[in-house]
Amino acid sequence: MENLTEIERQKFERASKRVKAIAGFYKHLMSYILVNLFLISMKYFQLEAGETFLKFSTFSVAFFWGIGLAFHAVSVFGTNVFLGQDWEEKKINELMNKKQENKWE
């Protein structure tokens, strides 16, 4: 770590910040799942006779917190969360290589 050039040090710092941001998102996701499971199960087990479980107030915390979690995901992973930035190019190359491997000639 001591012998890194300035550019390498900056790359390391950026990578470190990125890893911390990703870890922070996954911690946020885990707390979202655990807390909402607890809240929803508490609501289920505290139902009174004739009270319905499937109503908005039962899931309102999960809904609004989920919106915040979605914004957190976009801030960490960007808008290309599922396919990535160069997904199309990688997929084309993968399919082209697969076709070449499966030739019978």
Secondary structure in CASP SS format (residue, H / E / C, confidence):
PFRMAT SS
TARGET T0000
AUTHOR 0000-0000-0000
METHOD secondary structure of the structure
MODEL  1
M C 1.00
E C 1.00
N C 1.00
L C 1.00
T C 1.00
E H 1.00
I H 1.00
E H 1.00
R H 1.00
Q H 1.00
K H 1.00
F H 1.00
E H 1.00
R H 1.00
A H 1.00
S H 1.00
K H 1.00
R H 1.00
V H 1.00
K H 1.00
A H 1.00
I H 1.00
A H 1.00
G H 1.00
F H 1.00
Y H 1.00
K H 1.00
H H 1.00
L H 1.00
M H 1.00
S H 1.00
Y H 1.00
I H 1.00
L H 1.00
V H 1.00
N H 1.00
L H 1.00
F H 1.00
L H 1.00
I H 1.00
S H 1.00
M H 1.00
K H 1.00
Y H 1.00
F H 1.00
Q C 1.00
L C 1.00
E C 1.00
A C 1.00
G C 1.00
E C 1.00
T C 1.00
F C 1.00
L C 1.00
K C 1.00
F H 1.00
S H 1.00
T H 1.00
F H 1.00
S H 1.00
V H 1.00
A H 1.00
F H 1.00
F H 1.00
W H 1.00
G H 1.00
I H 1.00
G H 1.00
L H 1.00
A H 1.00
F H 1.00
H H 1.00
A H 1.00
V H 1.00
S H 1.00
V H 1.00
F H 1.00
G C 1.00
T C 1.00
N C 1.00
V C 1.00
F C 1.00
L C 1.00
G C 1.00
Q C 1.00
D C 1.00
W H 1.00
E H 1.00
E H 1.00
K H 1.00
K H 1.00
I H 1.00
N H 1.00
E H 1.00
L H 1.00
M H 1.00
N H 1.00
K H 1.00
K H 1.00
Q H 1.00
E H 1.00
N C 1.00
K C 1.00
W C 1.00
E C 1.00
END
